[in-house]
Amino acid sequence: MGVLILDGHCSAALAFVRSLGRAGYFVAVGSSAGSFSPAALSRYCRLRMEYPRPTEGAEKFAESVLDFCRTQSIELIIPMTEVTVRPMAEFAGSFGSFTRIAAPSPDALEAVSDKYGTVVRSNEFNIPVPETLLVHSISDLKATEDWTPPIVVKDRYSVRWCGDKGMIGSTGYAYSRNELVEKVQEKLERVGDVLVQQFTRGVGVGFACLVLEGKITLPFQWLRVREKDPRGSGSSARISLPLQPGIIELSELLLKRASFTGPAMVEFKRELGSEQLTVMEINGRPWGSMQLPIQCGINYPLLLAQWYLDGRLPPERINYHTGITCRSIAADLTHLENLWGGTPLGWPVPYPNFLRSLFKVIIPWYPGLKSEEISWRDPKPGLFQIARWFASHMGGGN
C-alpha cells in the first residue's frame, strides 16, 4: 500500500518513513520545494515529491498533493506538522474515498490548535494552567501589572491561517514593562491578538497517545532531558517515564472535549520537587520525539497506518520500556550552541552549565541510550543532518 509522508524536513517524518518502510509499505516523502528533507534520504523512501509551500497557498499545495496521489496510487497521506495538517483536513473531501488522510476534522483541529481555547477548557475542568490573558489592545496589559518578569508573549496558534495563507507563530519573553508593550504591540499589528502568560517553572513532560473512536489508546509519557533552546523549544534528548497517576485523565478530558481523532501530544510542565502538572499546550499531530516511543516498544506509525488502511484497532495499552533515552546529535549541538554565551540576562531559573552539558553530549553510548537520527541500517539521513549542521556553522550552508 502506498503511503505519503509529508513534512520530510522534520524528525517525526523520518521516524514514520523508517517504521512503515521496514513494515513493507511503499513510502513516498513530500516536502516543500527547496527544503532539506532528511526523511527523503532514507533507504525506505521509494519516491519523493516537492510541493509549493503550504503557507503561501493552501489550495495550491493541496492540489499538488492530490495530483501526486492520483498518479502514484497513494492510499494514505500522513501530515506531520501544523503547516500541512490544516490544509489536508480542509481539503480532505477533494481526495475522494481512495486516498485516506490521517488528520482530524477541521473543527477538532481548531479546538486543539487554539492555545487560548486549551486554557479555557482547562479552567473549566480545574486543570492547572499558567495564568493567561488574551490581549486585543495595549490597555489589556493593566491586568498584568503585578506579574513578575519574564512574561511570556506567544501567538494564539502555531500557524494562524488567514484564508489561503498561513503565518507561523512564535514565543518570546519580556523582561521589562517596556519590552512587554513593544512585543505585544508588534503581535497586535500583525495578527490582532496575542497571549500573555505568567512564566511557569518546571521541567517539560510529554504525554502522547492515539485517540480512536473517542478513546485514548497507547498512552506514553516522557521527560525532557535537554532542550535545543533551554529557554523553551523542542527537546534534543528525552527519557521515557512510567505513566504518572492522573495524566491520562487530564489529557482525556481535553482531547475528548475537542472530539479529536488521531495522534496527539499534551505538553505539561512539572514543578521541581513535586508531581504537580501544569498543562502548556496540545499538539494535534505527530510529535517531534516520535522515535522514543518506537524505541520503547510502541510503534505509533505502524499502528496508525493499520488503523486508517485496515480499520485495525491497536491495543489499548502496551507495557513500554521506561528509562530509555533518545537523543538527536544535531539538536544536542544546537543545545550546546545556545549554552555557550551563559545564562541569559534576567533568566529566572537555573540555566544548564555548558561544560556539564558538553560532557553529557559527548558520551557516545551508555545503557538505554538511543539515537533519533543515526541508524546503522539507514545511515544517510543522520549523517547528512550532522554534516549540514557543521557546514552551516562554518559558512558552508544555511
C-alpha positions in Angstrom: 0.0 0.0 0.0 1.3 3.5 -0.9 1.8 5.9 2.0 2.8 9.6 1.5 4.6 11.2 4.5 4.5 15.0 4.4 6.9 17.4 6.0 10.1 15.4 5.2 12.2 18.0 7.0 11.0 17.1 10.5 12.2 14.3 12.8 8.7 12.7 13.1 8.7 12.2 9.3 11.9 10.2 9.4 10.6 8.0 12.2 7.4 7.3 10.2 9.4 6.6 7.0 11.6 4.1 8.7 8.8 2.4 10.6 6.5 2.0 7.6 9.3 1.1 5.2 10.5 -1.7 7.5 6.9 -3.0 7.7 6.8 -3.3 3.9 4.8 -0.3 2.9 5.6 1.7 -0.3 6.6 5.0 1.3 6.8 8.4 -0.5 8.1 11.5 1.1 6.8 15.0 0.4 8.5 18.3 1.3 8.3 22.0 0.5 10.2 22.9 -2.7 13.8 23.7 -1.9 13.8 22.4 1.7 16.2 20.0 3.2 14.4 16.7 3.7 16.3 14.0 5.7 13.3 11.6 5.5 13.7 11.6 1.7 17.3 10.4 2.1 16.2 7.3 3.9 16.7 3.9 2.2 13.0 3.3 2.9 11.9 6.3 0.8 10.8 4.9 -2.5 9.7 8.2 -4.1 10.0 11.9 -3.4 7.8 14.8 -4.3 8.1 18.5 -3.8 5.1 20.7 -3.2 4.6 24.5 -3.0 4.9 26.0 0.4 1.5 25.4 2.1 1.7 28.8 4.0 1.9 30.6 0.7 -1.2 28.9 -0.8 -3.0 26.1 0.9 -5.2 25.3 -2.1 -2.3 25.1 -4.5 -0.4 22.9 -2.0 -3.4 20.5 -1.7 -3.8 20.3 -5.5 -0.2 19.4 -5.8 -0.5 16.6 -3.3 -3.8 15.4 -4.9 -2.1 15.2 -8.4 0.7 13.2 -6.9 -1.6 10.8 -5.1 -3.7 10.1 -8.2 -0.6 9.4 -10.3 1.2 7.2 -7.8 -1.9 5.4 -6.3 -1.3 6.7 -2.8 -3.8 5.3 -0.3 -2.8 7.2 2.8 -1.4 10.7 3.5 0.1 11.4 6.9 0.8 15.1 7.6 3.4 15.8 10.3 3.1 19.5 11.2 0.6 22.3 11.6 1.7 23.6 8.3 0.3 20.6 6.4 -2.3 19.1 8.7 -4.7 22.0 8.4 -4.8 22.2 4.6 -5.1 18.4 4.5 -8.1 18.5 6.9 -9.7 21.3 5.0 -9.4 19.7 1.5 -9.9 16.1 2.6 -13.2 15.9 0.6 -11.3 16.5 -2.7 -9.4 13.3 -2.3 -12.4 11.0 -2.6 -12.6 7.6 -0.9 -9.5 6.0 -2.4 -6.9 8.2 -0.5 -7.3 8.4 3.2 -5.9 11.4 5.2 -4.6 10.9 8.7 -6.0 14.2 10.0 -8.9 15.1 12.4 -11.9 17.1 11.3 -11.2 20.9 10.8 -13.4 21.6 13.9 -11.5 19.2 16.1 -8.2 20.5 14.8 -9.2 24.1 15.5 -10.1 23.1 19.1 -6.7 21.6 19.9 -4.7 24.2 17.9 -6.2 27.2 19.7 -3.8 27.7 22.7 -6.3 30.1 24.4 -9.1 27.6 23.9 -6.9 25.0 25.7 -6.6 27.4 28.6 -10.3 28.0 28.7 -11.2 24.3 28.7 -8.5 23.5 31.3 -10.1 26.1 33.6 -13.5 24.6 33.1 -12.1 21.2 34.4 -10.0 22.8 37.1 -6.8 21.6 35.4 -3.8 23.8 36.3 -2.6 26.1 33.5 -0.5 29.3 33.6 -2.4 32.5 34.2 -3.1 33.6 30.7 -4.5 36.8 29.2 -5.8 37.1 25.7 -4.8 40.6 24.7 -6.5 42.7 22.0 -5.1 46.1 22.9 -2.3 47.6 25.0 -4.8 48.7 27.6 -5.5 45.0 28.4 -2.0 44.7 29.9 -3.1 46.6 33.0 -4.2 43.2 34.3 -0.5 42.1 34.3 0.9 44.9 36.4 1.6 42.6 39.3 3.2 39.8 37.3 6.9 39.1 37.8 9.1 39.1 34.7 9.9 37.4 32.5 6.4 37.4 31.0 5.7 35.0 28.1 4.4 36.5 24.9 3.2 34.0 22.3 0.9 33.6 19.4 -2.5 32.0 19.9 -1.8 29.5 17.1 1.4 27.8 16.0 0.2 28.5 12.5 -2.6 31.1 12.0 -4.5 30.6 8.8 -6.0 33.7 7.1 -7.9 32.4 4.1 -5.4 30.6 1.9 -2.2 31.9 3.7 -0.6 30.8 6.9 1.6 32.8 9.3 4.0 30.9 11.6 3.6 31.8 15.3 6.4 32.3 17.8 7.0 32.6 21.6 9.2 35.2 23.3 9.9 36.7 26.7 9.6 40.2 28.0 11.9 41.1 30.9 10.6 44.6 31.5 7.4 46.6 31.1 8.7 48.5 28.1 9.7 45.3 26.4 6.3 43.7 27.1 4.5 46.6 25.5 6.8 46.5 22.5 6.4 42.8 21.9 2.7 42.9 22.4 2.3 45.8 20.0 4.2 44.0 17.3 1.9 41.0 17.6 -1.2 43.1 17.6 -0.2 44.9 14.4 0.5 41.5 12.8 -2.5 39.4 13.8 -4.8 41.4 16.1 -4.4 39.4 19.3 -1.7 37.7 21.4 -1.4 35.6 24.5 0.4 36.9 27.5 1.3 34.3 30.2 2.9 34.1 33.6 6.2 32.2 33.4 5.9 28.6 34.5 8.8 27.0 36.4 9.5 23.3 36.0 10.6 20.6 33.6 8.9 19.6 30.4 6.8 16.4 30.4 5.2 15.0 27.3 2.1 12.7 27.2 1.3 11.0 23.9 -1.5 8.7 22.7 -3.7 7.8 19.8 -7.3 9.0 20.1 -9.5 6.5 18.3 -13.3 6.0 18.4 -13.4 8.5 21.3 -11.0 6.7 23.4 -7.4 7.3 24.5 -5.2 4.3 23.5 -1.5 3.6 23.8 -0.6 6.2 26.4 3.1 7.1 26.7 5.0 9.6 28.8 8.5 11.1 28.8 10.6 13.8 30.4 12.7 16.4 28.5 16.3 15.9 29.4 17.7 18.6 27.2 16.1 21.3 25.0 17.6 22.8 21.8 17.0 26.2 23.4 16.9 25.8 27.3 14.5 28.9 27.4 11.9 26.8 25.6 11.9 24.7 22.5 11.7 21.1 21.3 13.8 18.6 23.2 17.2 17.4 22.0 17.2 14.5 24.4 14.3 12.9 26.3 13.7 9.8 28.6 10.7 7.5 28.8 8.9 7.5 32.1 6.2 5.4 33.8 2.7 6.9 33.4 2.1 9.4 36.2 -1.1 8.9 38.1 -3.8 11.2 36.7 -2.0 12.2 33.5 -4.3 10.1 31.3 -7.4 11.5 32.9 -6.2 15.1 32.5 -5.4 14.5 28.8 -8.5 12.6 28.1 -10.7 15.5 29.4 -9.1 17.9 27.0 -8.9 15.7 23.9 -12.4 14.1 24.2 -13.9 17.6 24.7 -12.4 18.6 21.4 -13.8 15.4 19.7 -10.3 14.8 18.4 -9.2 11.7 16.5 -5.6 10.7 15.7 -2.2 11.1 17.2 -1.9 13.7 19.9 0.6 15.0 22.4 -0.2 17.1 25.5 2.7 19.2 26.8 3.0 19.7 30.6 5.4 21.4 33.0 6.1 19.5 36.2 7.1 21.6 39.2 10.6 20.8 40.5 10.3 18.8 43.7 6.7 17.8 43.2 4.4 15.9 40.9 2.2 18.9 40.1 1.5 19.1 36.4 0.6 22.3 34.5 -0.9 22.0 31.0 1.0 24.1 28.5 -0.5 23.2 25.1 -1.8 20.4 22.9 -0.3 19.2 19.6 -2.9 17.5 17.4 -0.4 15.9 15.1 2.6 13.5 15.3 5.1 15.0 17.8 8.8 15.6 17.3 10.2 12.9 19.6 8.3 10.1 17.8 11.4 7.9 17.7 11.4 7.5 21.5 8.2 5.5 21.9 9.2 3.4 18.9 12.4 2.5 20.7 10.4 1.8 23.8 8.0 -0.7 22.1 5.1 1.5 20.9 5.2 1.7 17.1 2.8 4.5 16.6 3.4 5.0 12.9 2.6 1.4 12.1 -0.4 1.2 14.4 -1.8 4.4 13.0 -1.4 3.2 9.4 -3.1 -0.1 10.2 -6.0 1.8 11.7 -6.5 4.1 8.7 -5.9 1.5 6.0 -7.3 -1.7 7.5 -9.6 -0.4 10.3 -7.5 -2.5 12.8 -7.7 -1.1 16.3 -4.5 -1.1 18.3 -4.3 -2.5 21.8 -5.5 0.0 24.5 -2.2 -0.3 26.3 1.4 -1.6 25.7 3.7 -2.0 28.6 6.6 0.0 27.1 10.2 0.2 28.3 11.0 3.0 30.7 14.4 4.6 31.3 15.2 4.8 27.6 16.9 7.9 26.5 16.6 9.1 22.9 18.8 12.0 21.7 19.4 13.9 18.5 23.0 14.7 17.9 22.3 17.6 15.6 19.8 19.1 18.1 22.3 18.5 21.0 24.8 20.5 19.1 22.3 23.3 18.9 21.7 22.9 22.7 25.4 23.4 23.3 25.5 26.4 21.0 22.7 28.1 23.0 24.6 27.5 26.2 27.9 29.0 25.0 27.0 32.6 26.0 26.0 31.6 29.5 22.7 32.4 31.4 20.6 35.0 29.5 20.2 38.3 31.4 17.1 38.1 33.6 16.5 34.3 33.3 14.7 33.3 36.5 15.5 29.7 36.9 18.8 27.7 36.9 20.3 27.5 33.4 22.2 24.4 32.2 26.0 24.6 32.6 27.9 24.4 29.3 30.7 22.1 30.5 28.4 19.7 32.3 26.1 19.5 29.2 29.2 19.1 26.9 30.3 16.1 29.0 26.8 14.5 28.7 26.6 15.2 25.0 30.0 13.8 24.0 29.3 10.4 25.7 28.7 8.2 22.6 26.8 5.5 24.4 25.5 4.1 27.7 22.9 1.5 28.5 19.5 2.8 27.4 20.8 5.5 25.1 19.3 5.5 21.6 19.8 7.9 18.6 17.0 9.7 16.9 18.6 10.2 13.5 21.6 7.8 13.4 20.8 4.2 12.3 23.4 1.8 11.0 20.7 0.2 8.8 19.8 3.6 7.4 22.8 5.9 8.0 22.3 8.6 5.3 19.6 10.8 6.9 21.5 11.2 10.2 24.9 11.7 8.7 23.6 14.4 6.4 21.9 16.2 9.2 25.0 16.3 11.3 27.2 17.3 8.3 24.7 20.0 7.4 24.8 21.4 11.0 28.6 21.7 10.8 28.5 23.2 7.3 26.0 25.8 8.3 28.3 26.9 11.2 31.4 27.0 9.0 29.9 29.2 6.3 29.2 26.2 4.0 25.4 26.4 4.1 22.3 27.7 5.7 
